[in-house]
Amino acid sequence: MGTNINSILITQNYFTILHQMQFKNIVGQAAIKQRLVNSVKENRVSHAQLFLGPEGSGSLALAVAYAQYLSCEDKQEDDSCGVCSSCRKYQKLMHPDLHFSYPFFAKHKDDTALTFIEQWRDAFINNPYLSLDTWRGYLDAENKQANINIAECHQIIKKLSFKPFESVYKILILWLPEYLDKEGNALLKIIEEPQPNTLFILVAQNQDQILNTILSRTQLIKVPCLTYEEVKQYLLTEHNQTDDAAAEIAYLSNGNLTEALTMLQQDNKGYHNLFVQWLRLCFSNKGLEVLTFVDQFSKMGRENQKNFLRYGISFIRECCLLMAGAGNLVHLPAKELETAQKMTNVLDISKAQYISDELEKAHYHVERNANPKILFLDVSLQIIKILNLKTIPQGSQYIPN
């Protein structure tokens, strides 16, 4: 999702107040927090760990909180103290034994993560639930591809060749190792045979994109996405959202707190009523009113258009669950659930799947700056066709038994 200065500022309002990256400040993930604390108490700290979790799960925040706990001079029962000399340095990400590596948009072949360390500190302190798009917003990315280059790999080896300065451990947090190309093999020896008390913490989102040679040398810690209730409660208590607004954002974000925080900046969150009204117009085949709606869609702005389509995809998916007799898996507010149950009278699974496919394609094209009027008109006509002509294009239907 694209990022602008508003999405940076909305998260800054809350997280700069916290300023501490302790376990208690991280949303949910109670089981993971306890596992990490226990590993320190029981002296079972692996020298190379991979925190694997989807965007918005808090895996990067957990890695920093874990590093702070490891370095804390006055560890509490289940968290760092937050006030010792080490913790105060962690608050500013300026501890001499804490190092970061991350993808960046190199202008010169000798650029390394240190070239962008000030931007990195600002980005993380403002929002520990950082995404690559948010990070891009802090840099002059232009059209460059993000990567972790060979110069950075050599810099990592150099930094970790020294003993810890102040803490028991020297810690490197490597965010998104998926962006390590074959150059990452230069790190294999130091990952496998590091200096004493040197820790690697890799924070990744996609296991399949990590070099197998690196993957095989790490202890895997899977960080699940947040639950609907965790995101909703966070929005209610920390961002003073109404119950309906918090429920809708939690539903749309699908456990991704980064997405939820971005959605807070959007003006139009009444996606349910708008989406259902659109489907009703398509079902009634009211051409002129559909054109009016298309014009309204085209003026919503790209992020709102994407959120609207994402809502539609999620809502249709819930309808499919109802039609498949899996109502216990449906997570919709009462009003929206009632609407979904009514819609199952005019939809079957094959029609719903076709509509969902059209919305998915529209979302893809909105991300790529398609003309919104033409796009939403085409989607509307496709939905009118399936609801009224009751025909499904070849290839969209299920194969009969």
Salt bridges, closest charged atoms under 4 A:
GLU42 OE1 - ARG44 NH2 2.59
GLU77 OE2 - LYS41 NZ 2.65
ASP97 OD1 - LYS170 NZ 3.79
ASP111 OD1 - HIS108 ND1 3.67
GLU118 OE2 - ARG121 NH1 2.99
ASP140 OD2 - LYS107 NZ 3.40
GLU142 OE1 - LYS144 NZ 2.74
GLU166 OE1 - LYS89 NZ 2.81
GLU166 OE1 - HIS95 NE2 3.94
GLU192 OE1 - ARG217 NE 3.24
GLU193 OE1 - LYS189 NZ 3.34
ASP243 OD1 - LYS232 NZ 3.40
GLU259 OE1 - ARG310 NH1 3.97
ASP295 OD2 - LYS299 NZ 3.21
ASP295 OD1 - LYS373 NZ 3.25
GLU303 OE1 - LYS306 NZ 3.69
GLU318 OE2 - ARG317 NE 3.45
GLU338 OE2 - LYS342 NZ 3.58
GLU358 OE2 - LYS361 NZ 3.08
GLU367 OE2 - LYS306 NZ 3.86
GLU367 OE1 - ARG368 NH1 3.41
